């Protein structure tokens, strides 16, 4: 497993920007959003933050935002 280096929490939707260090010493980055299901082997710190910050209200707000974006990109 990669070593967790940094977690940044972005905007009101509580998007996680994660930086990890690989076995070769390089950085790897990934993003997690409130609509995602975390892997069972996810870092405990990330699991704890998701449980704390990804409330039902945040998840609903994120879902609404995504629907609005989709509507703008694909008007009927």
N, C-alpha and C positions, 0 to 999 in steps of 0.2 A: 504494500500500500504506500502511496505517496505521503510525504510528510506535510501536514498542514502548516502553511506559512502565514497566511493572512486571510481574513474575511472582512469584506467591506459590505455594508448594508446600504443599498441605494434606494432613494426616494420613498414615497408613501406606500409603494407596493412591496417594499421590503425584499427587493431583488438581492440575492447574495452574489457578490463577485468573489471568487475563491482563487487564491494562489497557493499552489503546492510545489514542493521540491521533489523532483524525480530521483531515482537511485543514482543517476548520472550527474546530479547536482544542478540540473537545469530547472527552470520554472515552467510550470504548466498552469494554465488558467481555465476556469470554467464558470458558468453562470447557472444559478438555480433560481427558479421563479416559484411563486406560491401555488401554482397549479400542478407542480411536479410531485411525484412520489419519490421519496428518498430511498436509496438502496439500503438494504439491511446492514451492509458493512460500511455505511457512511461514517465519517468521523463523528465521534460523540458530541463534540462542541457544535458542529453543524446541526446535528439532530436536536440538541437542546435549544439552539437559537431558533430553529424552524418551529419547534413546539411553542416557544414563547412569542414569537413575532408573527407567525402566519395564522392569525386569528381568522375566524369565519368572516369577519368584516373585511379584513385585508384580502382574503381570497375572493369574496364577492366583488369587491372593488376592482381587483385585477381582472376578473372574468368580464366585468362590464367594460373596462378599458379595452380589452382584447376584442370584444364584440364591436365596439365603436370603431376601432382601427380597421377591422375586417370590412365593416360597412363602407368606410371611406375608400378603401382599396378596391372594393367590388360593389359599386352602387347597383341597385336593382334596376 
